[in-house]
Amino acid sequence: MRPATLSHARCQMHHLLAYRIKGNRNTRVKEHLKRATVIAESLYKKFQIGPYQIRLKHLNWYLNQQIQDLKPASQYRHWLTIRFIVVALDKWDDWQSELHGSWQSPRGEH
């Protein structure tokens, strides 16, 4: 279902990821959920979509346009959060090869 408001898009993203991210709930999970909310807001504002309508082109737009001014380590953390989103949407096997670039890893790891 397409979100009716920005707030609804945020809630959908939280629902999609909240229990799928492993790790310390006070640090790692909270940081990923905060970045996921930023991603959801950006995608809703640009494309009027929620997390369940995300397509590869939307994520590539975000990675190539929205985070280009961030430091490489921050870009990598956004990429990791996007990876969690794609895995939660069960699209990782299909989209993995297209979600790469200089921001993927600060050390060039895959």
N, C-alpha and C positions, 0 to 999 in steps of 0.2 A: 504494500500500500504506500502510495506517495504521501509524504508528510504535508500537512496543511500549513504548518508554520515552521519557523526556524527552531522554536522550542521543541516541537514534535520531532524534528530531524535530530536534535541533540539526544532526546530520549530514546529514539530508535537506535542510535549509535551506541549509547550506553547499554541498552538491552542486548544488542548484538555481541558486545565484547565483554561485558562485566564478569562473566564467569568462565570465559574461555581463555583468559590470560593467566598463566601460572606465575607464581612468585609472591613476594611479600605484598600484602594488600595495602600497606602504608607507604610503600615507595614505588616499586616498579609498576604495579598495576595502576596506581593513582596517576603516575606520569603518563602512561600510555592512554588512559582514559581521557586525560586532559588534552593530549595531542589529538586523539580521535575526535573529541568535541570540536577542536579548531578545524580539523579536516571536514567534519560534517557541516560546520557553519560555512566554510568556504565553498563547498560543493553546492550547498543549498542556495547560497547567494548568487552563484554563477549560473547553475543549471536547474535550480528548483527541484532537486532530487534528494532523496534520503539514502541511507546506507544500503537498503535493499534494491535500489535502482542503479547502484554504481556500476559503471562499465570501465573497461580498461582505459579508454580515452579520457575519462574523467580523472583517473588517478595519474595518468601521464601528464595531463594538464597541471594538476596540483604539484607534482614533483618537479616539473620543468618551469613553471611560472610562479608558483606561490612561495617556494622555499629557496629560490635561487640566491637570495641575498643573505641567507643564514650561513653560519660557519659550517664547514664540512661535517663536524661531529654532530651538529644539530640536524643537518640534512639527513645524516645516517639514522638518527633516532626517529625522525619522521618516516623514513623508509621502513624502519622496523615496525612502527605502528601500522603503516599501510600493509605490511606483510601480515600482521595479525588480522586486519580487516579482511584481506583477501582469503586467508585461510578460513576465517569464520564464515565467509560467503561460499566456501568450498569451490573456489576458482583458482587456487594456487597452481595446480598442475597445468591448467590452461594458460595462465597469465604470467607465470614465473619468468619465462624467457624474454618477455616484453618489459618487465619491470627491472631494468638495470640501467646503469649509467655511472657517472663520476660520483654521484651522491650515495651510491649503494653501500660503500664501505670506505672508511677513512684509510684503510690499509690495502684496499683492492681485493679483499677477501670475498668469497661468495658462499 
